[in-house]
């Protein structure tokens, strides 16, 4: 088992590569979810602003 983790002297490079790969895969998975939430929030704000502008225009008539 120790030989498995030692990787013939290349353990640092192997485990660093695995760690980096998992971190990047996590980012690739999570980032679109966060972007979707951010875009929806921005669209809601824009929609509310447009509604308020439309009401203000109607009130001026």
ABEGO torsion letter per residue (X at the ends): XAAAAAGGGAAAAAAAAAAAAAAAAAAAAAAAAAAAAAAAAAAAAAAAAAAAAAAAAAAAX
